[in-house]
């Protein structure tokens, strides 16, 4: 089947999911710009990585299944790999920031002194 | 694929991955998948000799569903916080949670769940005192976070992995 020949009941949810995914990724990136400390910014891109990517992947499953005229489920693997790899980078950044225990961190009342004593 | 009563999860998941990549259940893909899965699992086993022994798959599915739901909810919450930064910055902070879960695989899954959920990120885990440190974007009430981690995630993980 041609992409243009997709039935509206399939094309519409796919389009809505794509827009939602794009918006989530955009708001997540906006967070990088708007939030004022590193520890707050670390949470923002997770939005694009989780629900944003999920929406785009479901949209992709819908359209490729319609085009290929059989169920296409490759995208599940992308979800699995994102789930396994993106926490690693987040933890790496978090640990690096804690290790350096920069000024923003010392300004926190909650985490005072946590930076010390946890250098490996 | 059993060794001393434990299913070889690594081989099984690599084979499943091969079959999904090729989108085929044809016999030659099973054979190729086995040829691909068995040596990799054999070579990597030495890197991590301790094998996970997950149980209670129904509970694991329920946990997946809870995590999925929480990811959707916290995405919307974090989106709201980011759009609200025009008025005020969120109240961020670290949260320390004493754990009972000891199994390293369970702890790894807990770290993935926490980091994959927007709004919370794994910061530290002290293996001696078994205290988990989280960073939370919206630290309004600590009790709710504590309750979520302890009851919604840790309890099922203990039943699955221990």
Interface residues (C-beta under 8 A of the other chain):
Chain A: X24 X27 X28 X30 X31 X34 X35 X36 X37 X39 X40 X42 X43 X44 X46 X47 X49 X50 X51 X52 X54 X72 X73 X74 X76 X77 X83 X84 X86 X87 X90 X91 X94 X95 X98 X108 X109 X110 X111 X114 X118
Chain B: X17 X20 X21 X23 X71 X72 X75 X78 X79 X82 X83 X85 X86 X89 X90 X92 X93 X94 X95 X111 X112 X115 X116 X117 X118 X119 X120 X121 X122 X123 X124 X126 X133 X135 X137 X139
